[in-house]
């Protein structure tokens, strides 16, 4: 199984930036797509962004334009650069990683990072 450790969340003023990181520790398995979901207060968790091993990205409409997902395969780490943050971006951001081990497949999740954007 893959262990994911997130960092980078916190409190920021509207218009500011944050970068979330999600480091995966894995042995004897391959990490495929990595990504982020987010859960705003009182709302369901939703897909936010993903990046494949070869760097192809996919974004939810709410992520397009101000957020950039990237990864460093040498470090098994993904990043979510968040710019021009708005109060409505306040949420818990969860990273995930799809992995393969032989014929076994699975998805691991990070512990979640709180991002609070103040006015």
C-alpha positions as CSV (number, residue, x, y, z in Angstrom):
1,X,0.0,0.0,0.0
2,X,1.0,3.6,-0.6
3,X,1.4,6.0,2.3
4,X,0.6,9.6,1.5
5,X,1.7,12.6,3.5
6,X,0.3,16.0,2.8
7,X,1.6,19.4,3.7
8,X,1.2,23.1,2.8
9,X,-2.3,23.9,4.0
10,X,-3.2,26.8,6.2
11,X,-4.8,30.2,6.5
12,X,-4.3,32.7,3.7
13,X,-5.9,36.0,2.7
14,X,-8.0,36.2,-0.4
15,X,-5.8,36.8,-3.4
16,X,-2.9,34.9,-1.9
17,X,-1.3,31.6,-2.9
18,X,-0.5,28.3,-1.3
19,X,1.2,25.1,-2.6
20,X,0.0,21.8,-1.3
21,X,2.4,18.8,-1.4
22,X,1.6,15.2,-1.2
23,X,4.5,12.7,-0.9
24,X,4.0,9.1,-1.5
25,X,6.1,6.4,0.0
26,X,5.9,3.1,-1.7
27,X,8.0,0.0,-2.2
28,X,7.6,-2.7,-4.8
29,X,4.8,-1.0,-6.5
30,X,4.0,1.5,-9.3
31,X,2.2,4.8,-8.7
32,X,0.0,5.8,-11.6
33,X,-2.5,8.7,-11.5
34,X,-2.2,11.1,-8.6
35,X,-4.6,13.8,-7.8
36,X,-6.7,15.9,-5.4
37,X,-10.2,16.0,-4.2
38,X,-11.7,18.7,-2.0
39,X,-14.5,19.0,0.4
40,X,-15.9,22.4,1.2
41,X,-17.8,23.0,4.5
42,X,-21.2,21.4,4.3
43,X,-20.6,19.9,0.8
44,X,-19.6,16.6,-0.6
45,X,-16.1,15.6,-1.4
46,X,-15.5,16.2,-5.2
47,X,-12.8,15.5,-7.7
48,X,-10.6,18.5,-8.2
49,X,-7.5,17.7,-10.3
50,X,-5.3,14.8,-11.4
51,X,-2.1,14.1,-13.2
52,X,-1.0,10.9,-14.9
53,X,2.5,9.5,-14.7
54,X,3.4,11.1,-18.1
55,X,2.1,14.5,-17.0
56,X,-1.3,14.6,-18.5
57,X,-3.6,16.7,-16.4
58,X,-7.3,16.9,-15.8
59,X,-9.2,19.6,-13.8
60,X,-12.6,20.2,-12.5
61,X,-14.2,23.4,-13.8
62,X,-13.7,25.0,-10.4
63,X,-9.9,24.3,-10.6
64,X,-9.3,25.6,-14.1
65,X,-7.3,28.9,-14.4
66,X,-6.0,29.4,-10.9
67,X,-4.8,26.0,-9.9
68,X,-2.0,23.9,-11.3
69,X,-1.3,20.3,-10.5
70,X,2.2,18.8,-11.1
71,X,4.3,15.9,-10.0
72,X,7.9,14.9,-9.6
73,X,8.1,11.2,-10.4
74,X,11.6,10.9,-9.0
75,X,10.3,11.9,-5.6
76,X,6.8,10.3,-5.9
77,X,5.4,13.7,-5.0
78,X,2.6,15.8,-6.4
79,X,1.9,19.4,-5.9
80,X,-1.2,21.7,-6.2
81,X,-0.3,25.3,-6.8
82,X,-3.2,27.5,-5.7
83,X,-3.2,31.1,-6.9
84,X,-5.5,34.0,-6.4
85,X,-7.3,32.2,-3.7
86,X,-10.9,33.1,-2.9
87,X,-13.0,32.4,0.2
88,X,-15.0,29.8,-1.7
89,X,-11.8,27.8,-2.1
90,X,-11.9,27.1,1.7
91,X,-12.0,23.4,2.0
92,X,-10.2,20.3,3.0
93,X,-8.0,19.1,0.2
94,X,-7.3,15.3,0.0
95,X,-4.6,13.9,-2.2
96,X,-4.8,10.4,-3.7
97,X,-2.7,8.0,-5.6
98,X,-3.6,5.1,-7.8
99,X,-1.1,2.2,-7.6
100,X,-0.4,-1.2,-9.0
101,X,1.4,-4.1,-7.6
102,X,1.6,-7.0,-10.0
103,X,-2.1,-7.6,-10.8
104,X,-3.3,-5.8,-7.8
105,X,-4.7,-2.2,-8.0
106,X,-5.7,0.2,-5.4
107,X,-6.1,3.8,-4.3
108,X,-4.5,5.5,-1.3
109,X,-5.6,8.8,0.3
110,X,-3.8,11.4,2.3
111,X,-5.0,12.7,5.6
112,X,-6.3,16.0,4.2
113,X,-5.1,19.5,4.4
114,X,-7.3,22.4,5.6
115,X,-7.1,25.5,3.5
116,X,-8.9,28.5,4.8
117,X,-9.2,31.7,2.7
118,X,-10.2,34.8,4.6
119,X,-11.7,38.0,3.2
